[in-house]
């Protein structure tokens, strides 16, 4: 599914320089940026480059949201864009709960304190954001 989504996004952005790349091409990203391309890869973390080991087993616990954040962090990107099927952050999944309220802006510590049952991004991002250094 992540590869299909990346390919769809690449097709939509092709006229703007969108190109689909594999994780093996990660080290070529500076070149692609210099050429004016918009490199698009799956959000799965490039495990060969980095990933914190899971507490249990050998399979890394994090998925596409962690991969997008970690990739942006390594590249020094000023922001990461998460393409989701919702308008943004809600108090619950709006597809399942009509009473879900939209959260237009929140600090990571406030969001963690809410302890929401459903979060539009992987919970590990809250820890990553707490340790991020603003530019």
N, CA, C and O atoms as a Tinker XYZ file with bonds, in Angstrom:
   540  protein
     1  N      0.810000   -1.201000    0.000000    73     2
     2  CA     0.000000    0.000000    0.000000    64     1     3
     3  C      0.860000    1.275000    0.000000    63     2     4     5
     4  O      0.564000    2.190000   -0.768000    81     3
     5  N      1.912000    1.372000    0.831000    73     3     6
     6  CA     2.723000    2.595000    0.783000    64     5     7
     7  C      3.335000    2.846000   -0.596000    63     6     8     9
     8  O      3.426000    3.993000   -1.032000    81     7
     9  N      3.751000    1.786000   -1.279000    73     7    10
    10  CA     4.345000    1.965000   -2.606000    64     9    11
    11  C      3.288000    2.446000   -3.602000    63    10    12    13
    12  O      3.572000    3.303000   -4.439000    81    11
    13  N      2.075000    1.901000   -3.517000    73    11    14
    14  CA     1.004000    2.349000   -4.414000    64    13    15
    15  C      0.708000    3.827000   -4.183000    63    14    16    17
    16  O      0.553000    4.589000   -5.138000    81    15
    17  N      0.630000    4.230000   -2.928000    73    15    18
    18  CA     0.350000    5.632000   -2.611000    64    17    19
    19  C      1.452000    6.547000   -3.135000    63    18    20    21
    20  O      1.171000    7.618000   -3.672000    81    19
    21  N      2.701000    6.125000   -2.979000    73    19    22
    22  CA     3.824000    6.932000   -3.471000    64    21    23
    23  C      3.769000    7.049000   -4.992000    63    22    24    25
    24  O      4.035000    8.117000   -5.543000    81    23
    25  N      3.430000    5.972000   -5.658000    73    23    26
    26  CA     3.356000    6.014000   -7.129000    64    25    27
    27  C      2.203000    6.915000   -7.598000    63    26    28    29
    28  O      2.342000    7.635000   -8.587000    81    27
    29  N      1.090000    6.875000   -6.902000    73    27    30
    30  CA    -0.033000    7.754000   -7.248000    64    29    31
    31  C      0.388000    9.214000   -7.070000    63    30    32    33
    32  O      0.134000   10.048000   -7.939000    81    31
    33  N      1.029000    9.517000   -5.946000    73    31    34
    34  CA     1.484000   10.875000   -5.685000    64    33    35
    35  C      2.512000   11.312000   -6.736000    63    34    36    37
    36  O      2.501000   12.459000   -7.182000    81    35
    37  N      3.389000   10.401000   -7.120000    73    35    38
    38  CA     4.375000   10.713000   -8.156000    64    37    39
    39  C      3.680000   11.058000   -9.472000    63    38    40    41
    40  O      4.082000   12.003000  -10.151000    81    39
    41  N      2.654000   10.312000   -9.834000    73    39    42
    42  CA     1.948000   10.587000  -11.082000    64    41    43
    43  C      1.256000   11.950000  -11.035000    63    42    44    45
    44  O      1.227000   12.683000  -12.024000    81    43
    45  N      0.704000   12.271000   -9.875000    73    43    46
    46  CA     0.039000   13.562000   -9.733000    64    45    47
    47  C      1.029000   14.724000   -9.792000    63    46    48    49
    48  O      0.689000   15.811000  -10.261000    81    47
    49  N      2.243000   14.495000   -9.320000    73    47    50
    50  CA     3.253000   15.554000   -9.276000    64    49    51
    51  C      4.267000   15.479000  -10.423000    63    50    52    53
    52  O      5.220000   16.258000  -10.449000    81    51
    53  N      4.081000   14.569000  -11.355000    73    51    54
    54  CA     5.047000   14.373000  -12.443000    64    53    55
    55  C      5.311000   15.665000  -13.212000    63    54    56    57
    56  O      6.464000   15.956000  -13.529000    81    55
    57  N      4.292000   16.432000  -13.515000    73    55    58
    58  CA     4.499000   17.655000  -14.300000    64    57    59
    59  C      5.266000   18.725000  -13.525000    63    58    60    61
    60  O      5.719000   19.714000  -14.102000    81    59
    61  N      5.410000   18.518000  -12.198000    73    59    62
    62  CA     6.183000   19.441000  -11.359000    64    61    63
    63  C      7.555000   18.869000  -11.013000    63    62    64    65
    64  O      8.270000   19.427000  -10.180000    81    63
    65  N      7.923000   17.760000  -11.650000    73    63    66
    66  CA     9.226000   17.147000  -11.392000    64    65    67
    67  C      9.175000   15.977000  -10.435000    63    66    68    69
    68  O     10.214000   15.505000   -9.975000    81    67
    69  N      7.976000   15.501000  -10.129000    73    67    70
    70  CA     7.841000   14.364000   -9.218000    64    69    71
    71  C      8.430000   13.094000   -9.808000    63    70    72    73
    72  O      8.105000   12.713000  -10.933000    81    71
    73  N      9.292000   12.446000   -9.051000    73    71    74
    74  CA     9.864000   11.168000   -9.475000    64    73    75
    75  C      9.773000   10.188000   -8.316000    63    74    76    77
    76  O      9.966000   10.566000   -7.161000    81    75
    77  N      9.484000    8.955000   -8.619000    73    75    78
    78  CA     9.413000    7.907000   -7.599000    64    77    79
    79  C     10.813000    7.345000   -7.397000    63    78    80    81
    80  O     11.494000    7.002000   -8.363000    81    79
    81  N     11.239000    7.252000   -6.152000    73    79    82
    82  CA    12.546000    6.669000   -5.862000    64    81    83
    83  C     12.393000    5.566000   -4.825000    63    82    84    85
    84  O     11.449000    5.547000   -4.036000    81    83
    85  N     13.337000    4.666000   -4.855000    73    83    86
    86  CA    13.381000    3.589000   -3.866000    64    85    87
    87  C     14.304000    4.000000   -2.726000    63    86    88    89
    88  O     15.068000    4.957000   -2.860000    81    87
    89  N     14.241000    3.292000   -1.617000    73    87    90
    90  CA    15.109000    3.611000   -0.484000    64    89    91
    91  C     16.584000    3.490000   -0.841000    63    90    92    93
    92  O     17.425000    4.169000   -0.251000    81    91
    93  N     16.901000    2.634000   -1.801000    73    91    94
    94  CA    18.298000    2.500000   -2.225000    64    93    95
    95  C     18.824000    3.797000   -2.844000    63    94    96    97
    96  O     20.035000    3.991000   -2.947000    81    95
    97  N     17.922000    4.675000   -3.252000    73    95    98
    98  CA    18.304000    5.950000   -3.852000    64    97    99
    99  C     18.366000    7.090000   -2.835000    63    98   100   101
   100  O     18.558000    8.246000   -3.212000    81    99
   101  N     18.208000    6.777000   -1.574000    73    99   102
   102  CA    18.142000    7.808000   -0.534000    64   101   103
   103  C     19.363000    8.723000   -0.564000    63   102   104   105
   104  O     19.238000    9.940000   -0.427000    81   103
   105  N     20.541000    8.132000   -0.743000    73   103   106
   106  CA    21.755000    8.955000   -0.734000    64   105   107
   107  C     21.852000    9.854000   -1.963000    63   106   108   109
   108  O     22.707000   10.739000   -2.012000    81   107
   109  N     20.992000    9.641000   -2.953000    73   107   110
   110  CA    20.978000   10.489000   -4.152000    64   109   111
   111  C     20.044000   11.696000   -3.994000    63   110   112   113
   112  O     19.958000   12.533000   -4.893000    81   111
   113  N     19.357000   11.785000   -2.874000    73   111   114
   114  CA    18.385000   12.864000   -2.695000    64   113   115
   115  C     18.965000   14.261000   -2.904000    63   114   116   117
   116  O     18.326000   15.077000   -3.569000    81   115
   117  N     20.144000   14.574000   -2.368000    73   115   118
   118  CA    20.674000   15.925000   -2.625000    64   117   119
   119  C     20.802000   16.230000   -4.120000    63   118   120   121
   120  O     20.540000   17.355000   -4.544000    81   119
   121  N     21.200000   15.245000   -4.914000    73   119   122
   122  CA    21.308000   15.436000   -6.362000    64   121   123
   123  C     19.935000   15.697000   -6.974000    63   122   124   125
   124  O     19.778000   16.607000   -7.788000    81   123
   125  N     18.944000   14.901000   -6.585000    73   123   126
   126  CA    17.596000   15.100000   -7.120000    64   125   127
   127  C     17.072000   16.500000   -6.784000    63   126   128   129
   128  O     16.469000   17.163000   -7.628000    81   127
   129  N     17.305000   16.940000   -5.551000    73   127   130
   130  CA    16.863000   18.282000   -5.165000    64   129   131
   131  C     17.577000   19.347000   -6.002000    63   130   132   133
   132  O     16.958000   20.311000   -6.452000    81   131
   133  N     18.876000   19.163000   -6.204000    73   131   134
   134  CA    19.663000   20.138000   -6.981000    64   133   135
   135  C     19.166000   20.215000   -8.430000    63   134   136   137
   136  O     19.214000   21.276000   -9.051000    81   135
   137  N     18.694000   19.098000   -8.956000    73   135   138
   138  CA    18.172000   19.063000  -10.321000    64   137   139
   139  C     16.750000   19.605000  -10.422000    63   138   140   141
   140  O     16.198000   19.701000  -11.518000    81   139
   141  N     16.152000   19.961000   -9.278000    73   139   142
   142  CA    14.799000   20.507000   -9.274000    64   141   143
   143  C     13.716000   19.456000   -9.257000    63   142   144   145
   144  O     12.550000   19.759000   -9.510000    81   143
   145  N     14.086000   18.222000   -8.962000    73   143   146
   146  CA    13.101000   17.133000   -8.889000    64   145   147
   147  C     12.357000   17.175000   -7.559000    63   146   148   149
   148  O     12.804000   17.796000   -6.595000    81   147
   149  N     11.226000   16.507000   -7.533000    73   147   150
   150  CA    10.460000   16.310000   -6.308000    64   149   151
   151  C     10.476000   14.805000   -6.046000    63   150   152   153
   152  O      9.589000   14.085000   -6.503000    81   151
   153  N     11.489000   14.326000   -5.306000    73   151   154
   154  CA    11.582000   12.885000   -5.067000    64   153   155
   155  C     10.455000   12.411000   -4.148000    63   154   156   157
   156  O     10.151000   13.039000   -3.134000    81   155
   157  N      9.855000   11.302000   -4.525000    73   155   158
   158  CA     8.758000   10.723000   -3.748000    64   157   159
   159  C      9.111000    9.275000   -3.468000    63   158   160   161
   160  O      9.384000    8.500000   -4.384000    81   159
   161  N      9.101000    8.917000   -2.187000    73   159   162
   162  CA     9.373000    7.536000   -1.802000    64   161   163
   163  C      8.317000    7.103000   -0.803000    63   162   164   165
   164  O      7.561000    7.924000   -0.285000    81   163
   165  N      8.274000    5.835000   -0.545000    73   163   166
   166  CA     7.303000    5.365000    0.437000    64   165   167
   167  C      7.695000    5.902000    1.801000    63   166   168   169
   168  O      8.854000    6.240000    2.039000    81   167
   169  N      6.738000    5.975000    2.675000    73   167   170
   170  CA     7.006000    6.471000    4.018000    64   169   171
   171  C      7.658000    5.457000    4.925000    63   170   172   173
   172  O      8.110000    5.805000    6.015000    81   171
   173  N      7.717000    4.202000    4.497000    73   171   174
   174  CA     8.361000    3.202000    5.355000    64   173   175
   175  C      9.790000    3.639000    5.619000    63   174   176   177
   176  O     10.492000    4.043000    4.692000    81   175
   177  N     10.234000    3.565000    6.868000    73   175   178
   178  CA    11.606000    3.986000    7.149000    64   177   179
   179  C     12.604000    3.151000    6.355000    63   178   180   181
   180  O     12.427000    1.941000    6.213000    81   179
   181  N     13.640000    3.783000    5.843000    73   179   182
   182  CA    14.683000    3.009000    5.178000    64   181   183
   183  C     15.505000    2.293000    6.247000    63   182   184   185
   184  O     16.527000    2.799000    6.711000    81   183
   185  N     15.042000    1.119000    6.623000    73   183   186
   186  CA    15.614000    0.392000    7.756000    64   185   187
   187  C     17.107000    0.140000    7.619000    63   186   188   189
   188  O     17.793000   -0.028000    8.626000    81   187
   189  N     17.625000    0.108000    6.395000    73   187   190
   190  CA    19.057000   -0.111000    6.218000    64   189   191
   191  C     19.860000    1.096000    6.702000    63   190   192   193
   192  O     21.046000    0.968000    7.006000    81   191
   193  N     19.226000    2.257000    6.774000    73   191   194
   194  CA    19.922000    3.462000    7.201000    64   193   195
   195  C     19.740000    3.719000    8.698000    63   194   196   197
   196  O     20.708000    4.034000    9.390000    81   195
   197  N     18.531000    3.590000    9.196000    73   195   198
   198  CA    18.275000    3.828000   10.611000    64   197   199
   199  C     16.941000    3.217000   11.005000    63   198   200   201
   200  O     16.051000    3.049000   10.171000    81   199
   201  N     16.819000    2.907000   12.211000    73   199   202
   202  CA    15.553000    2.509000   12.848000    64   201   203
   203  C     15.910000    2.004000   14.224000    63   202   204   205
   204  O     16.822000    1.194000   14.393000    81   203
   205  N     15.198000    2.480000   15.179000    73   203   206
   206  CA    15.411000    2.003000   16.536000    64   205   207
   207  C     14.888000    0.580000   16.633000    63   206   208   209
   208  O     13.793000    0.291000   16.152000    81   207
   209  N     15.653000   -0.311000   17.247000    73   207   210
   210  CA    15.187000   -1.695000   17.351000    64   209   211
   211  C     13.938000   -1.788000   18.223000    63   210   212   213
   212  O     13.772000   -1.033000   19.180000    81   211
   213  N     13.073000   -2.720000   17.875000    73   211   214
   214  CA    11.871000   -2.932000   18.663000    64   213   215
   215  C     12.201000   -3.566000   20.005000    63   214   216   217
   216  O     13.235000   -4.215000   20.162000    81   215
   217  N     11.318000   -3.372000   20.958000    73   215   218
   218  CA    11.535000   -3.965000   22.279000    64   217   219
   219  C     11.394000   -5.479000   22.234000    63   218   220   221
   220  O     12.002000   -6.196000   23.028000    81   219
   221  N     10.577000   -5.960000   21.284000    73   219   222
   222  CA    10.355000   -7.393000   21.144000    64   221   223
   223  C     10.569000   -7.782000   19.689000    63   222   224   225
   224  O     10.062000   -7.116000   18.787000    81   223
   225  N     11.305000   -8.841000   19.458000    73   223   226
   226  CA    11.483000   -9.353000   18.101000    64   225   227
   227  C     12.454000   -8.538000   17.275000    63   226   228   229
   228  O     13.090000   -7.606000   17.767000    81   227
   229  N     12.556000   -8.912000   15.998000    73   227   230
   230  CA    13.511000   -8.266000   15.101000    64   229   231
   231  C     12.859000   -7.302000   14.125000    63   230   232   233
   232  O     13.560000   -6.567000   13.430000    81   231
   233  N     11.547000   -7.288000   14.057000    73   231   234
   234  CA    10.851000   -6.408000   13.114000    64   233   235
   235  C     10.710000   -5.025000   13.738000    63   234   236   237
   236  O     10.164000   -4.906000   14.835000    81   235
   237  N     11.191000   -3.969000   13.061000    73   235   238
   238  CA    11.056000   -2.619000   13.608000    64   237   239
   239  C      9.587000   -2.269000   13.824000    63   238   240   241
   240  O      8.750000   -2.582000   12.978000    81   239
   241  N      9.267000   -1.629000   14.935000    73   239   242
   242  CA     7.869000   -1.358000   15.276000    64   241   243
   243  C      7.255000   -0.181000   14.520000    63   242   244   245
   244  O      6.030000   -0.077000   14.447000    81   243
   245  N      8.071000    0.700000   13.961000    73   243   246
   246  CA     7.545000    1.907000   13.350000    64   245   247
   247  C      7.285000    1.710000   11.870000    63   246   248   249
   248  O      7.899000    0.876000   11.206000    81   247
   249  N      6.338000    2.522000   11.373000    73   247   250
   250  CA     5.949000    2.352000    9.979000    64   249   251
   251  C      6.090000    3.671000    9.217000    63   250   252   253
   252  O      7.071000    4.393000    9.398000    81   251
   253  N      5.130000    3.977000    8.383000    73   251   254
   254  CA     5.277000    5.078000    7.433000    64   253   255
   255  C      5.371000    6.460000    8.078000    63   254   256   257
   256  O      6.156000    7.285000    7.611000    81   255
   257  N      4.617000    6.739000    9.113000    73   255   258
   258  CA     4.692000    8.066000    9.726000    64   257   259
   259  C      6.076000    8.315000   10.308000    63   258   260   261
   260  O      6.647000    9.392000   10.142000    81   259
   261  N      6.611000    7.302000   10.996000    73   259   262
   262  CA     7.960000    7.430000   11.543000    64   261   263
   263  C      8.964000    7.598000   10.416000    63   262   264   265
   264  O      9.906000    8.380000   10.538000    81   263
   265  N      8.773000    6.873000    9.323000    73   263   266
   266  CA     9.683000    6.965000    8.186000    64   265   267
   267  C      9.698000    8.345000    7.557000    63   266   268   269
   268  O     10.761000    8.863000    7.216000    81   267
   269  N      8.524000    8.943000    7.402000    73   267   270
   270  CA     8.441000   10.289000    6.833000    64   269   271
   271  C      9.168000   11.274000    7.743000    63   270   272   273
   272  O      9.966000   12.088000    7.279000    81   271
   273  N      8.888000   11.193000    9.034000    73   271   274
   274  CA     9.526000   12.120000    9.976000    64   273   275
   275  C     11.045000   11.933000   10.001000    63   274   276   277
   276  O     11.792000   12.906000    9.906000    81   275
   277  N     11.497000   10.689000   10.127000    73   275   278
   278  CA    12.934000   10.423000   10.208000    64   277   279
   279  C     13.650000   10.836000    8.924000    63   278   280   281
   280  O     14.761000   11.365000    8.974000    81   279
   281  N     13.024000   10.597000    7.784000    73   279   282
   282  CA    13.633000   11.002000    6.514000    64   281   283
   283  C     13.779000   12.520000    6.458000    63   282   284   285
   284  O     14.831000   13.033000    6.078000    81   283
   285  N     12.732000   13.228000    6.835000    73   283   286
   286  CA    12.782000   14.698000    6.835000    64   285   287
   287  C     13.838000   15.202000    7.817000    63   286   288   289
   288  O     14.561000   16.155000    7.527000    81   287
   289  N     13.920000   14.565000    8.965000    73   287   290
   290  CA    14.899000   14.983000    9.975000    64   289   291
   291  C     16.327000   14.793000    9.469000    63   290   292   293
   292  O     17.161000   15.689000    9.603000    81   291
   293  N     16.604000   13.635000    8.892000    73   291   294
   294  CA    17.940000   13.354000    8.379000    64   293   295
   295  C     18.316000   14.331000    7.267000    63   294   296   297
   296  O     19.471000   14.744000    7.167000    81   295
   297  N     17.350000   14.698000    6.436000    73   295   298
   298  CA    17.615000   15.612000    5.327000    64   297   299
   299  C     17.670000   17.071000    5.761000    63   298   300   301
   300  O     18.074000   17.934000    4.981000    81   299
   301  N     17.264000   17.356000    7.002000    73   299   302
   302  CA    17.237000   18.740000    7.466000    64   301   303
   303  C     16.093000   19.529000    6.873000    63   302   304   305
   304  O     16.170000   20.751000    6.749000    81   303
   305  N     15.026000   18.827000    6.505000    73   303   306
   306  CA    13.865000   19.493000    5.908000    64   305   307
   307  C     13.167000   20.367000    6.952000    63   306   308   309
   308  O     13.041000   19.964000    8.108000    81   307
   309  N     12.714000   21.554000    6.558000    73   307   310
   310  CA    12.028000   22.421000    7.520000    64   309   311
   311  C     10.642000   21.923000    7.908000    63   310   312   313
   312  O     10.093000   22.345000    8.926000    81   311
   313  N     10.071000   21.026000    7.101000    73   311   314
   314  CA     8.762000   20.460000    7.446000    64   313   315
   315  C      8.568000   19.140000    6.721000    63   314   316   317
   316  O      9.204000   18.874000    5.701000    81   315
   317  N      7.696000   18.335000    7.254000    73   315   318
   318  CA     7.306000   17.074000    6.615000    64   317   319
   319  C      5.805000   17.151000    6.375000    63   318   320   321
   320  O      5.051000   17.602000    7.236000    81   319
   321  N      5.389000   16.715000    5.221000    73   319   322
   322  CA     3.962000   16.744000    4.887000    64   321   323
   323  C      3.427000   15.322000    4.926000    63   322   324   325
   324  O      3.908000   14.445000    4.209000    81   323
   325  N      2.438000   15.106000    5.763000    73   323   326
   326  CA     1.785000   13.812000    5.874000    64   325   327
   327  C      0.510000   13.863000    5.043000    63   326   328   329
   328  O     -0.382000   14.665000    5.318000    81   327
   329  N      0.424000   13.016000    4.035000    73   327   330
   330  CA    -0.765000   12.961000    3.183000    64   329   331
   331  C     -1.673000   11.894000    3.780000    63   330   332   333
   332  O     -1.362000   10.703000    3.740000    81   331
   333  N     -2.789000   12.332000    4.328000    73   331   334
   334  CA    -3.720000   11.441000    5.025000    64   333   335
   335  C     -5.110000   11.579000    4.410000    63   334   336   337
   336  O     -5.340000   12.452000    3.572000    81   335
   337  N     -6.012000   10.737000    4.818000    73   335   338
   338  CA    -7.371000   10.789000    4.282000    64   337   339
   339  C     -8.318000   11.552000    5.212000    63   338   340   341
   340  O     -9.529000   11.334000    5.181000    81   339
   341  N     -7.774000   12.431000    6.024000    73   339   342
   342  CA    -8.568000   13.295000    6.897000    64   341   343
   343  C     -8.063000   14.720000    6.761000    63   342   344   345
   344  O     -6.972000   14.961000    6.243000    81   343
   345  N     -8.853000   15.641000    7.223000    73   343   346
   346  CA    -8.510000   17.063000    7.185000    64   345   347
   347  C     -7.348000   17.379000    8.128000    63   346   348   349
   348  O     -6.613000   18.344000    7.916000    81   347
   349  N     -7.189000   16.570000    9.158000    73   347   350
   350  CA    -6.144000   16.811000   10.150000    64   349   351
   351  C     -6.394000   15.998000   11.399000    63   350   352   353
   352  O     -6.905000   14.880000   11.342000    81   351
   353  N     -6.030000   16.571000   12.520000    73   351   354
   354  CA    -6.113000   15.908000   13.815000    64   353   355
   355  C     -7.496000   16.095000   14.446000    63   354   356   357
   356  O     -8.032000   17.203000   14.478000    81   355
   357  N     -8.059000   15.001000   14.941000    73   355   358
   358  CA    -9.360000   15.035000   15.605000    64   357   359
   359  C     -9.253000   14.359000   16.970000    63   358   360   361
   360  O     -8.287000   13.650000   17.251000    81   359
   361  N    -10.255000   14.589000   17.808000    73   359   362
   362  CA   -10.294000   13.962000   19.131000    64   361   363
   363  C    -10.598000   12.469000   19.043000    63   362   364   365
   364  O    -10.352000   11.724000   19.992000    81   363
   365  N    -11.127000   12.037000   17.913000    73   363   366
   366  CA   -11.438000   10.625000   17.654000    64   365   367
   367  C    -11.477000   10.452000   16.142000    63   366   368   369
   368  O    -11.371000   11.432000   15.404000    81   367
   369  N    -11.625000    9.234000   15.680000    73   367   370
   370  CA   -11.705000    8.985000   14.248000    64   369   371
   371  C    -13.058000    9.503000   13.741000    63   370   372   373
   372  O    -14.094000    8.937000   14.091000    81   371
   373  N    -13.072000   10.573000   12.920000    73   371   374
   374  CA   -14.344000   11.147000   12.472000    64   373   375
   375  C    -15.170000   10.211000   11.589000    63   374   376   377
   376  O    -16.370000   10.422000   11.412000    81   375
   377  N    -14.532000    9.180000   11.036000    73   375   378
   378  CA   -15.285000    8.210000   10.238000    64   377   379
   379  C    -16.138000    7.311000   11.131000    63   378   380   381
   380  O    -17.162000    6.781000   10.700000    81   379
   381  N    -15.707000    7.149000   12.370000    73   379   382
   382  CA   -16.410000    6.267000   13.300000    64   381   383
   383  C    -17.195000    7.022000   14.366000    63   382   384   385
   384  O    -18.150000    6.489000   14.931000    81   383
   385  N    -16.796000    8.259000   14.642000    73   383   386
   386  CA   -17.398000    9.034000   15.727000    64   385   387
   387  C    -17.801000   10.404000   15.199000    63   386   388   389
   388  O    -16.951000   11.260000   14.955000    81   387
   389  N    -19.104000   10.604000   15.024000    73   387   390
   390  CA   -19.607000   11.887000   14.511000    64   389   391
   391  C    -19.344000   13.035000   15.476000    63   390   392   393
   392  O    -19.363000   14.198000   15.074000    81   391
   393  N    -19.101000   12.722000   16.734000    73   391   394
   394  CA   -18.832000   13.755000   17.732000    64   393   395
   395  C    -17.367000   14.155000   17.801000    63   394   396   397
   396  O    -16.988000   14.978000   18.634000    81   395
   397  N    -16.554000   13.590000   16.948000    73   395   398
   398  CA   -15.120000   13.917000   16.957000    64   397   399
   399  C    -14.927000   15.392000   16.632000    63   398   400   401
   400  O    -15.522000   15.919000   15.691000    81   399
   401  N    -14.097000   16.039000   17.416000    73   399   402
   402  CA   -13.835000   17.471000   17.210000    64   401   403
   403  C    -12.475000   17.658000   16.536000    63   402   404   405
   404  O    -11.504000   16.973000   16.856000    81   403
   405  N    -12.431000   18.596000   15.603000    73   403   406
   406  CA   -11.199000   18.944000   14.914000    64   405   407
   407  C    -10.287000   19.712000   15.870000    63   406   408   409
   408  O    -10.747000   20.585000   16.605000    81   407
   409  N     -9.013000   19.390000   15.858000    73   407   410
   410  CA    -8.028000   20.085000   16.695000    64   409   411
   411  C     -7.134000   20.879000   15.740000    63   410   412   413
   412  O     -6.233000   20.310000   15.126000    81   411
   413  N     -7.374000   22.194000   15.608000    73   411   414
   414  CA    -6.632000   22.975000   14.617000    64   413   415
   415  C     -5.160000   23.197000   14.972000    63   414   416   417
   416  O     -4.316000   23.323000   14.085000    81   415
   417  N     -4.863000   23.243000   16.250000    73   415   418
   418  CA    -3.494000   23.509000   16.687000    64   417   419
   419  C     -3.334000   22.991000   18.116000    63   418   420   421
   420  O     -4.198000   23.194000   18.969000    81   419
   421  N     -2.191000   22.307000   18.358000    73   419   422
   422  CA    -1.955000   21.769000   19.699000    64   421   423
   423  C     -0.454000   21.545000   19.882000    63   422   424   425
   424  O      0.249000   21.188000   18.937000    81   423
   425  N      0.015000   21.754000   21.082000    73   423   426
   426  CA     1.418000   21.467000   21.406000    64   425   427
   427  C      1.545000   19.969000   21.652000    63   426   428   429
   428  O      0.606000   19.338000   22.136000    81   427
   429  N      2.687000   19.402000   21.325000    73   427   430
   430  CA     2.876000   17.956000   21.441000    64   429   431
   431  C      2.620000   17.465000   22.867000    63   430   432   433
   432  O      2.072000   16.377000   23.047000    81   431
   433  N      3.001000   18.237000   23.875000    73   431   434
   434  CA     2.766000   17.807000   25.262000    64   433   435
   435  C      1.272000   17.796000   25.590000    63   434   436   437
   436  O      0.797000   16.911000   26.302000    81   435
   437  N      0.539000   18.772000   25.075000    73   435   438
   438  CA    -0.912000   18.795000   25.273000    64   437   439
   439  C     -1.569000   17.591000   24.596000    63   438   440   441
   440  O     -2.456000   16.947000   25.156000    81   439
   441  N     -1.112000   17.308000   23.383000    73   439   442
   442  CA    -1.664000   16.178000   22.645000    64   441   443
   443  C     -1.394000   14.869000   23.376000    63   442   444   445
   444  O     -2.283000   14.023000   23.477000    81   443
   445  N     -0.197000   14.697000   23.878000    73   443   446
   446  CA     0.139000   13.483000   24.629000    64   445   447
   447  C     -0.720000   13.374000   25.879000    63   446   448   449
   448  O     -1.175000   12.284000   26.226000    81   447
   449  N     -0.945000   14.493000   26.558000    73   447   450
   450  CA    -1.763000   14.494000   27.780000    64   449   451
   451  C     -3.216000   14.127000   27.497000    63   450   452   453
   452  O     -3.900000   13.601000   28.375000    81   451
   453  N     -3.698000   14.398000   26.275000    73   451   454
   454  CA    -5.068000   14.028000   25.904000    64   453   455
   455  C     -5.241000   12.516000   25.869000    63   454   456   457
   456  O     -6.343000   12.008000   26.076000    81   455
   457  N     -4.148000   11.794000   25.607000    73   455   458
   458  CA    -4.173000   10.329000   25.562000    64   457   459
   459  C     -5.339000    9.808000   24.709000    63   458   460   461
   460  O     -6.129000    8.975000   25.153000    81   459
   461  N     -5.425000   10.312000   23.494000    73   459   462
   462  CA    -6.510000    9.937000   22.585000    64   461   463
   463  C     -6.417000    8.463000   22.211000    63   462   464   465
   464  O     -5.326000    7.929000   22.014000    81   463
   465  N     -7.572000    7.815000   22.117000    73   463   466
   466  CA    -7.604000    6.406000   21.714000    64   465   467
   467  C     -7.176000    6.228000   20.263000    63   466   468   469
   468  O     -6.572000    5.218000   19.902000    81   467
   469  N     -7.495000    7.217000   19.440000    73   467   470
   470  CA    -7.181000    7.140000   18.018000    64   469   471
   471  C     -6.396000    8.383000   17.640000    63   470   472   473
   472  O     -6.806000    9.504000   17.944000    81   471
   473  N     -5.275000    8.183000   16.982000    73   471   474
   474  CA    -4.429000    9.292000   16.572000    64   473   475
   475  C     -4.146000    9.129000   15.081000    63   474   476   477
   476  O     -3.894000    8.014000   14.624000    81   475
   477  N     -4.185000   10.209000   14.324000    73   475   478
   478  CA    -4.013000   10.112000   12.876000    64   477   479
   479  C     -2.576000    9.787000   12.483000    63   478   480   481
   480  O     -2.331000    9.361000   11.354000    81   479
   481  N     -1.640000    9.976000   13.377000    73   479   482
   482  CA    -0.234000    9.623000   13.132000    64   481   483
   483  C      0.217000    8.601000   14.168000    63   482   484   485
   484  O     -0.415000    8.432000   15.211000    81   483
   485  N      1.311000    7.929000   13.866000    73   483   486
   486  CA     1.854000    6.961000   14.818000    64   485   487
   487  C      2.249000    7.681000   16.108000    63   486   488   489
   488  O      2.822000    8.770000   16.080000    81   487
   489  N      1.937000    7.062000   17.213000    73   487   490
   490  CA     2.189000    7.651000   18.527000    64   489   491
   491  C      3.670000    7.967000   18.753000    63   490   492   493
   492  O      3.993000    8.890000   19.500000    81   491
   493  N      4.567000    7.216000   18.120000    73   491   494
   494  CA     5.997000    7.446000   18.287000    64   493   495
   495  C      6.380000    8.857000   17.831000    63   494   496   497
   496  O      7.387000    9.393000   18.293000    81   495
   497  N      5.611000    9.460000   16.946000    73   495   498
   498  CA     5.914000   10.814000   16.490000    64   497   499
   499  C      5.862000   11.818000   17.631000    63   498   500   501
   500  O      6.577000   12.819000   17.606000    81   499
   501  N      5.030000   11.564000   18.624000    73   499   502
   502  CA     4.973000   12.478000   19.764000    64   501   503
   503  C      6.329000   12.521000   20.462000    63   502   504   505
   504  O      6.797000   13.592000   20.847000    81   503
   505  N      6.959000   11.363000   20.623000    73   503   506
   506  CA     8.294000   11.325000   21.228000    64   505   507
   507  C      9.319000   12.005000   20.325000    63   506   508   509
   508  O     10.161000   12.767000   20.799000    81   507
   509  N      9.246000   11.731000   19.031000    73   507   510
   510  CA    10.183000   12.353000   18.100000    64   509   511
   511  C     10.046000   13.878000   18.136000    63   510   512   513
   512  O     11.047000   14.593000   18.159000    81   511
   513  N      8.813000   14.367000   18.139000    73   511   514
   514  CA     8.570000   15.822000   18.135000    64   513   515
   515  C      9.055000   16.466000   19.428000    63   514   516   517
   516  O      9.534000   17.600000   19.413000    81   515
   517  N      8.936000   15.765000   20.529000    73   515   518
   518  CA     9.424000   16.313000   21.810000    64   517   519
   519  C     10.928000   16.574000   21.761000    63   518   520   521
   520  O     11.425000   17.493000   22.413000    81   519
   521  N     11.645000   15.768000   20.990000    73   519   522
   522  CA    13.097000   15.893000   20.933000    64   521   523
   523  C     13.582000   16.680000   19.717000    63   522   524   525
   524  O     14.786000   16.845000   19.520000    81   523
   525  N     12.653000   17.160000   18.912000    73   523   526
   526  CA    13.023000   17.916000   17.705000    64   525   527
   527  C     13.572000   19.284000   18.100000    63   526   528   529
   528  O     13.168000   19.874000   19.101000    81   527
   529  N     14.494000   19.761000   17.292000    73   527   530
   530  CA    15.041000   21.106000   17.504000    64   529   531
   531  C     14.476000   22.012000   16.428000    63   530   532   533
   532  O     14.718000   21.790000   15.242000    81   531
   533  N     13.720000   23.042000   16.829000    73   531   534
   534  CA    13.162000   23.954000   15.820000    64   533   535
   535  C     14.272000   24.708000   15.103000    63   534   536   537
   536  O     15.320000   25.005000   15.676000    81   535
   537  N     14.019000   25.003000   13.854000    73   535   538
   538  CA    15.011000   25.755000   13.053000    64   537   539
   539  C     14.673000   27.212000   13.066000    63   538   540
   540  O     15.378000   28.015000   12.455000    81   539
